Amino acid sequence: MKPIISSIEIENRVIVAKYQRLMVGAKVVLVEKASGRQLPETATRVASPVPVGALRIRLPEAIEPGTYFLRAFNGHGEDAARSADFEIG
């Protein structure tokens, strides 16, 4: 079964992303939709050996309003999952 990022919540400049079937070591990064640019300062890794959980990503002040999504990469750097688009504003 394919890994998924199932839901996104944003509160006080913190993204909480729930995921399923992402393995330990997977990297999740915020991507600006308009440019496709990954924002490396937001990258985080799945640390839990349990393949279901949630990640918290604190947004730096430099992140501008716009449409974004999260992209997950497996331990080999291959594309694993993508969230739905969401607005930061």
Secondary structure, 3 states (H helix, E strand, C coil): CCCEEEEEEEECCEEEEEEECCCCCCEEEEEECCCCCEEEEEEEECCCCCCEEEEEEECCCCCCCEEEEEEEECCCCCEEEECCCEEEC
